[in-house]
Amino acid sequence: MKVLNMPVDMVAIFDLNNDYPIPLKFRIKSKDLNKHIKIDKIRDSRQEMKAGHRICIFRCESYDKDKDMIIPYEIHYEREDDVWLLYKI
């Protein structure tokens, strides 16, 4: 997996009874790329402390129709800064 650490726009569900938000889909915006990706499966979710910040880490999968394959990736949500990052792909 390649480390990107790229900010993304996320659509997620925030439940008051749950510690984790639930990511649904995100958008990657850069000079070359503007792509919407639906999260098909969340394989794992956990919380960690990094540099004094609480981070939710999600290991996810999405199906890419163009390549006809499943793409694994990792998304981080920084609670204090309210930032979603595409960390690894």
N, CA, C and O atoms as a DFTB+ gen file, in Angstrom:
356 C
 N C O
     1  1       0.840      -1.188       0.000
     2  2       0.000       0.000       0.000
     3  2       0.878       1.243       0.000
     4  3       1.919       1.287       0.656
     5  1       0.447       2.235      -0.738
     6  2       1.177       3.490      -0.862
     7  2       0.580       4.520       0.097
     8  3      -0.639       4.682       0.145
     9  1       1.422       5.217       0.859
    10  2       0.953       6.240       1.795
    11  2       0.732       7.542       1.039
    12  3       1.654       8.066       0.414
    13  1      -0.502       8.070       1.095
    14  2      -0.851       9.322       0.426
    15  2      -1.048      10.466       1.411
    16  3      -0.540      11.568       1.204
    17  1      -1.791      10.198       2.487
    18  2      -2.130      11.209       3.495
    19  2      -2.774      12.435       2.831
    20  3      -2.377      13.570       3.095
    21  1      -3.768      12.194       1.970
    22  2      -4.432      13.237       1.178
    23  2      -5.806      13.572       1.771
    24  3      -6.601      12.665       2.017
    25  1      -6.100      14.871       2.008
    26  2      -7.440      15.231       2.500
    27  2      -8.508      14.923       1.457
    28  3      -8.299      15.131       0.262
    29  1      -9.667      14.421       1.925
    30  2     -10.786      14.102       1.039
    31  2     -12.073      14.682       1.620
    32  3     -12.169      14.923       2.824
    33  1     -13.057      14.904       0.753
    34  2     -14.404      15.287       1.182
    35  2     -15.181      14.003       1.441
    36  3     -15.241      13.124       0.581
    37  1     -15.779      13.894       2.638
    38  2     -16.420      12.644       3.047
    39  2     -17.900      12.851       3.335
    40  3     -18.299      13.882       3.876
    41  1     -18.712      11.860       2.968
    42  2     -20.097      11.758       3.405
    43  2     -20.105      10.629       4.430
    44  3     -19.742       9.493       4.123
    45  1     -20.529      10.957       5.658
    46  2     -20.488       9.966       6.746
    47  2     -21.713      10.121       7.632
    48  3     -22.375      11.158       7.630
    49  1     -21.999       9.077       8.385
    50  2     -23.087       9.094       9.362
    51  2     -22.466       9.233      10.750
    52  3     -21.583       8.463      11.128
    53  1     -22.940      10.224      11.502
    54  2     -22.496      10.413      12.872
    55  2     -23.646      10.044      13.794
    56  3     -24.709      10.663      13.755
    57  1     -23.426       9.027      14.626
    58  2     -24.432       8.533      15.553
    59  2     -24.009       8.900      16.966
    60  3     -22.856       8.688      17.339
    61  1     -24.922       9.447      17.756
    62  2     -24.595       9.858      19.118
    63  2     -24.287       8.675      20.025
    64  3     -23.582       8.839      21.021
    65  1     -24.792       7.499      19.711
    66  2     -24.577       6.308      20.536
    67  2     -23.319       5.538      20.162
    68  3     -22.961       4.574      20.838
    69  1     -22.646       5.950      19.096
    70  2     -21.482       5.234      18.589
    71  2     -20.248       6.129      18.701
    72  3     -20.333       7.334      18.465
    73  1     -19.108       5.548      19.057
    74  2     -17.860       6.306      19.141
    75  2     -17.300       6.663      17.775
    76  3     -16.601       7.664      17.627
    77  1     -17.605       5.850      16.783
    78  2     -17.058       6.035      15.451
    79  2     -18.091       6.662      14.515
    80  3     -19.270       6.319      14.595
    81  1     -17.676       7.576      13.627
    82  2     -18.540       7.923      12.501
    83  2     -18.488       6.772      11.491
    84  3     -17.547       5.980      11.505
    85  1     -19.475       6.680      10.635
    86  2     -19.509       5.614       9.632
    87  2     -19.341       6.244       8.248
    88  3     -20.268       6.887       7.755
    89  1     -18.178       6.073       7.612
    90  2     -17.965       6.669       6.284
    91  2     -18.762       5.932       5.211
    92  3     -18.834       4.703       5.215
    93  1     -19.361       6.693       4.293
    94  2     -20.163       6.100       3.219
    95  2     -19.508       6.251       1.848
    96  3     -19.391       5.276       1.106
    97  1     -19.079       7.466       1.508
    98  2     -18.407       7.715       0.233
    99  2     -17.563       8.973       0.370
   100  3     -17.779       9.792       1.264
   101  1     -16.590       9.113      -0.540
   102  2     -15.717      10.285      -0.488
   103  2     -15.351      10.731      -1.889
   104  3     -15.546      10.018      -2.873
   105  1     -14.805      11.956      -1.941
   106  2     -14.401      12.553      -3.215
   107  2     -12.935      12.939      -3.129
   108  3     -12.503      13.590      -2.177
   109  1     -12.183      12.532      -4.130
   110  2     -10.781      12.921      -4.254
   111  2     -10.723      14.070      -5.247
   112  3     -11.193      13.953      -6.378
   113  1     -10.138      15.187      -4.809
   114  2      -9.988      16.338      -5.706
   115  2      -8.516      16.708      -5.777
   116  3      -7.879      16.973      -4.758
   117  1      -7.989      16.722      -6.986
   118  2      -6.629      17.190      -7.229
   119  2      -6.591      17.801      -8.625
   120  3      -7.623      17.908      -9.287
   121  1      -5.413      18.197      -9.068
   122  2      -5.289      18.799     -10.404
   123  2      -5.712      17.820     -11.496
   124  3      -6.418      18.188     -12.435
   125  1      -5.271      16.564     -11.361
   126  2      -5.507      15.565     -12.408
   127  2      -6.773      14.757     -12.212
   128  3      -7.295      14.177     -13.165
   129  1      -7.278      14.713     -10.970
   130  2      -8.300      13.732     -10.640
   131  2      -9.449      14.359      -9.854
   132  3      -9.226      15.127      -8.918
   133  1     -10.669      14.028     -10.240
   134  2     -11.863      14.404      -9.484
   135  2     -12.779      13.182      -9.521
   136  3     -13.547      12.992     -10.463
   137  1     -12.682      12.354      -8.470
   138  2     -13.364      11.066      -8.500
   139  2     -14.171      10.848      -7.229
   140  3     -13.717      11.179      -6.134
   141  1     -15.383      10.282      -7.379
   142  2     -16.244       9.892      -6.262
   143  2     -16.082       8.388      -6.053
   144  3     -16.146       7.607      -7.002
   145  1     -15.870       7.998      -4.796
   146  2     -15.672       6.581      -4.482
   147  2     -16.643       6.175      -3.378
   148  3     -16.657       6.771      -2.301
   149  1     -17.452       5.159      -3.657
   150  2     -18.381       4.608      -2.673
   151  2     -17.661       3.527      -1.890
   152  3     -17.003       2.664      -2.472
   153  1     -17.785       3.571      -0.571
   154  2     -17.159       2.575       0.283
   155  2     -18.074       1.354       0.317
   156  3     -19.189       1.419       0.836
   157  1     -17.598       0.247      -0.236
   158  2     -18.396      -0.973      -0.297
   159  2     -18.340      -1.765       0.999
   160  3     -19.333      -2.370       1.403
   161  1     -17.172      -1.763       1.658
   162  2     -17.027      -2.578       2.863
   163  2     -16.011      -1.945       3.809
   164  3     -14.930      -1.532       3.388
   165  1     -16.370      -1.874       5.098
   166  2     -15.434      -1.464       6.138
   167  2     -14.948      -2.745       6.803
   168  3     -15.710      -3.419       7.496
   169  1     -13.688      -3.078       6.594
   170  2     -13.135      -4.336       7.109
   171  2     -12.737      -4.238       8.569
   172  3     -12.831      -5.220       9.306
   173  1     -12.288      -3.048       9.000
   174  2     -11.806      -2.879      10.368
   175  2     -11.908      -1.404      10.738
   176  3     -11.739      -0.528       9.890
   177  1     -12.185      -1.141      12.010
   178  2     -12.173       0.242      12.501
   179  2     -11.622       0.234      13.926
   180  3     -11.937      -0.649      14.724
   181  1     -10.807       1.221      14.223
   182  2     -10.213       1.328      15.554
   183  2      -9.836       2.774      15.844
   184  3      -9.829       3.616      14.946
   185  1      -9.521       3.054      17.106
   186  2      -9.091       4.385      17.503
   187  2      -7.667       4.316      18.001
   188  3      -7.268       3.355      18.657
   189  1      -6.899       5.356      17.680
   190  2      -5.524       5.464      18.144
   191  2      -5.242       6.900      18.550
   192  3      -5.970       7.824      18.188
   193  1      -4.169       7.064      19.310
   194  2      -3.668       8.393      19.649
   195  2      -2.389       8.614      18.848
   196  3      -1.447       7.829      18.953
   197  1      -2.351       9.677      18.049
   198  2      -1.149      10.038      17.297
   199  2      -0.863      11.505      17.546
   200  3      -1.696      12.366      17.261
   201  1       0.298      11.784      18.070
   202  2       0.735      13.157      18.358
   203  2      -0.290      13.878      19.237
   204  3      -0.516      15.077      19.072
   205  1      -0.907      13.153      20.165
   206  2      -1.865      13.756      21.081
   207  2      -3.259      13.948      20.510
   208  3      -4.107      14.558      21.162
   209  1      -3.521      13.442      19.306
   210  2      -4.828      13.561      18.673
   211  2      -5.492      12.191      18.604
   212  3      -4.843      11.189      18.303
   213  1      -6.808      12.160      18.889
   214  2      -7.579      10.923      18.718
   215  2      -7.907      10.760      17.246
   216  3      -8.462      11.661      16.617
   217  1      -7.561       9.611      16.707
   218  2      -7.780       9.341      15.283
   219  2      -8.575       8.053      15.143
   220  3      -8.255       7.045      15.773
   221  1      -9.618       8.092      14.311
   222  2     -10.366       6.889      13.935
   223  2      -9.756       6.374      12.634
   224  3      -9.608       7.122      11.667
   225  1      -9.409       5.104      12.624
   226  2      -8.788       4.492      11.451
   227  2      -9.741       3.442      10.887
   228  3     -10.220       2.567      11.609
   229  1     -10.007       3.543       9.594
   230  2     -10.909       2.620       8.896
   231  2     -10.143       1.942       7.771
   232  3      -9.532       2.612       6.939
   233  1     -10.175       0.617       7.744
   234  2      -9.657      -0.146       6.605
   235  2     -10.856      -0.538       5.763
   236  3     -11.754      -1.240       6.229
   237  1     -10.865      -0.084       4.530
   238  2     -12.046      -0.212       3.668
   239  2     -11.696      -0.881       2.343
   240  3     -10.530      -1.077       2.003
   241  1     -12.762      -1.224       1.603
   242  2     -12.634      -1.771       0.256
   243  2     -13.685      -1.147      -0.641
   244  3     -14.799      -0.851      -0.209
   245  1     -13.312      -0.953      -1.897
   246  2     -14.251      -0.498      -2.920
   247  2     -13.989      -1.274      -4.200
   248  3     -12.862      -1.676      -4.488
   249  1     -15.053      -1.473      -4.953
   250  2     -14.941      -2.166      -6.237
   251  2     -14.733      -1.128      -7.331
   252  3     -15.515      -0.185      -7.456
   253  1     -13.682      -1.301      -8.120
   254  2     -13.390      -0.407      -9.246
   255  2     -13.881      -1.071     -10.528
   256  3     -13.342      -2.092     -10.955
   257  1     -14.908      -0.485     -11.136
   258  2     -15.489      -1.063     -12.350
   259  2     -14.533      -0.999     -13.533
   260  3     -14.507      -1.906     -14.365
   261  1     -13.739       0.081     -13.609
   262  2     -12.810       0.234     -14.739
   263  2     -11.737      -0.851     -14.735
   264  3     -11.401      -1.395     -15.787
   265  1     -11.207      -1.161     -13.576
   266  2     -10.147      -2.167     -13.464
   267  2     -10.692      -3.556     -13.145
   268  3      -9.953      -4.539     -13.191
   269  1     -11.980      -3.639     -12.824
   270  2     -12.642      -4.893     -12.464
   271  2     -11.909      -5.598     -11.325
   272  3     -11.572      -6.778     -11.409
   273  1     -11.673      -4.826     -10.248
   274  2     -11.001      -5.397      -9.089
   275  2     -11.396      -4.649      -7.816
   276  3     -11.931      -3.542      -7.877
   277  1     -11.128      -5.262      -6.669
   278  2     -11.415      -4.653      -5.375
   279  2     -10.167      -3.908      -4.907
   280  3      -9.069      -4.464      -4.897
   281  1     -10.347      -2.643      -4.520
   282  2      -9.242      -1.791      -4.086
   283  2      -9.293      -1.635      -2.565
   284  3     -10.272      -1.099      -2.046
   285  1      -8.264      -2.090      -1.831
   286  2      -8.212      -1.847      -0.380
   287  2      -7.550      -0.490      -0.101
   288  3      -6.655      -0.070      -0.834
   289  1      -7.989       0.179       0.945
   290  2      -7.395       1.463       1.329
   291  2      -7.685       1.725       2.794
   292  3      -8.476       1.027       3.428
   293  1      -7.019       2.756       3.318
   294  2      -7.168       3.119       4.725
   295  2      -7.515       4.608       4.821
   296  3      -6.870       5.454       4.201
   297  1      -8.543       4.904       5.610
   298  2      -9.005       6.283       5.809
   299  2      -8.828       6.637       7.281
   300  3      -9.127       5.831       8.162
   301  1      -8.342       7.848       7.540
   302  2      -8.205       8.345       8.906
   303  2      -9.145       9.531       9.110
   304  3      -9.310      10.370       8.225
   305  1      -9.755       9.584      10.292
   306  2     -10.593      10.716      10.677
   307  2      -9.998      11.326      11.947
   308  3      -9.944      10.678      12.992
   309  1      -9.553      12.581      11.842
   310  2      -9.000      13.295      12.985
   311  2     -10.132      14.053      13.661
   312  3     -10.664      15.017      13.109
   313  1     -10.494      13.615      14.852
   314  2     -11.662      14.167      15.546
   315  2     -11.493      15.633      15.936
   316  3     -12.414      16.428      15.748
   317  1     -10.330      16.005      16.475
   318  2     -10.139      17.376      16.941
   319  2     -10.172      18.384      15.793
   320  3     -10.713      19.481      15.936
   321  1      -9.588      18.004      14.649
   322  2      -9.528      18.901      13.494
   323  2     -10.694      18.703      12.534
   324  3     -10.883      19.507      11.621
   325  1     -11.481      17.637      12.728
   326  2     -12.606      17.298      11.855
   327  2     -12.141      17.162      10.400
   328  3     -12.723      17.756       9.492
   329  1     -11.081      16.368      10.198
   330  2     -10.479      16.186       8.881
   331  2     -10.464      14.704       8.528
   332  3     -10.106      13.863       9.352
   333  1     -10.859      14.391       7.288
   334  2     -10.785      13.035       6.752
   335  2      -9.585      12.962       5.817
   336  3      -9.370      13.856       4.998
   337  1      -8.797      11.878       5.946
   338  2      -7.607      11.692       5.109
   339  2      -7.638      10.322       4.454
   340  3      -7.932       9.320       5.106
   341  1      -7.334      10.282       3.167
   342  2      -7.068       9.020       2.487
   343  2      -5.604       8.722       2.770
   344  3      -4.708       9.304       2.158
   345  1      -5.375       7.811       3.705
   346  2      -4.022       7.609       4.221
   347  2      -3.203       6.641       3.365
   348  3      -2.078       6.951       2.975
   349  1      -3.769       5.476       3.078
   350  2      -3.057       4.472       2.262
   351  2      -3.972       3.940       1.183
   352  3      -5.177       3.789       1.385
   353  1      -3.392       3.663       0.054
   354  2      -4.144       2.999      -1.020
   355  2      -3.221       2.054      -1.768
   356  3      -3.650       1.392      -2.714
